[in-house]
């Protein structure tokens, strides 16, 4: 299938599909005319890239996982590369979550102080 067909099928822009190819995430076959020829396996790879990206993985990390994704395995079947990269990504996400929780707690304390001051000022008037 042509790149436009793959874009419609996967919901990924042509520009992004070409970027995936430039980054080594997709390797479409070439027709005699030189045009890219994407097959069902390419569409599956794009869907897996979308799932992993939606889970918070960056394209460089997804590229590391490609040996696990290109084989005839399900998207999440563990392999040695996958386990190490996912562990590292989960650690990174957990650190981000901890920072967000601390930030939320700090904002909540500010908000509660403002509310307490507002109530106190209303009573005093």
C-alpha positions in Angstrom: 0.0 0.0 0.0 1.1 3.6 -0.6 2.0 5.9 2.3 -1.3 7.7 2.0 -3.2 4.5 2.4 -1.1 3.6 5.5 -1.7 7.0 6.9 -5.5 6.6 6.5 -5.4 3.1 7.9 -3.4 4.0 11.0 -4.4 7.6 11.6 -0.8 8.6 11.5 0.2 11.5 9.2 2.3 10.9 6.1 4.9 13.2 7.6 5.1 11.2 10.8 5.3 7.9 8.8 8.2 9.3 6.9 9.8 10.4 10.1 9.4 6.9 11.5 11.2 5.6 8.4 14.0 8.1 8.8 14.4 7.1 12.4 14.6 3.4 11.5 11.3 2.4 12.9 9.8 1.5 9.6 11.5 -0.2 6.6 8.9 -0.4 3.8 9.7 -2.5 0.7 10.3 -0.6 -2.6 8.5 -1.1 -5.8 10.4 -1.3 -9.1 9.5 2.3 -9.6 11.1 3.2 -6.3 7.9 4.0 -4.5 7.5 2.8 -0.9 5.3 -0.3 -0.6 3.9 -0.7 2.9 2.3 -4.0 3.9 0.1 -5.3 6.8 3.2 -5.8 8.9 4.1 -2.1 8.6 0.6 -1.2 9.7 1.0 -3.5 12.7 4.3 -1.8 13.6 2.7 1.6 13.4 -0.1 0.5 15.7 2.5 -0.8 18.2 4.5 2.4 18.0 1.3 4.4 18.7 0.5 2.2 21.7 4.0 2.5 23.2 4.1 6.2 22.5 0.7 6.7 24.2 2.1 4.8 27.2 4.8 7.5 27.4 7.7 5.9 25.7 9.7 8.1 23.4 10.7 7.2 19.9 14.3 6.6 20.8 13.1 4.1 23.4 10.7 2.5 21.0 13.6 2.1 18.5 15.4 0.1 21.2 12.3 -2.1 21.5 12.0 -2.8 17.7 13.8 -6.1 17.9 11.0 -7.3 20.1 8.3 -5.7 18.0 9.4 -6.8 14.6 9.4 -10.4 15.4 6.3 -12.5 15.1 5.3 -11.8 18.8 2.5 -9.9 20.4 3.2 -6.2 21.2 3.9 -6.8 24.8 5.6 -10.3 24.9 8.8 -9.8 27.0 12.2 -10.3 25.6 15.5 -9.3 27.2 15.7 -5.9 25.5 12.1 -5.2 26.4 12.3 -6.0 30.0 15.4 -3.8 30.7 14.0 -0.8 28.7 10.6 -1.0 30.3 12.0 -1.2 33.8 14.0 1.9 33.1 11.0 3.7 31.6 8.8 2.7 34.6 11.5 4.1 37.0 11.5 7.3 35.0 7.7 7.5 35.1 7.6 6.8 38.8 10.1 9.6 39.4 7.9 12.0 37.4 4.8 10.9 39.3 6.6 11.5 42.6 7.5 15.0 41.5 4.0 15.7 40.3 2.6 14.5 43.7 5.0 16.8 45.6 4.0 19.7 43.3 0.3 19.0 43.8 0.7 18.7 47.6 2.6 22.1 47.6 -0.1 23.7 45.5 -2.8 22.2 47.7 -1.1 23.6 50.8 -0.9 27.1 49.2 -4.6 26.8 48.3 -5.7 25.7 51.7 -3.7 28.6 53.3 -5.4 31.0 51.0 -8.8 29.6 51.8 -8.1 29.7 55.5 -7.0 33.3 55.2 -10.0 34.2 53.1 -12.4 32.6 55.7 -10.5 34.4 58.5 -10.7 37.8 56.8 -14.5 37.3 56.2 -15.1 36.6 59.9 -13.0 39.5 61.0 -14.9 42.0 58.9 
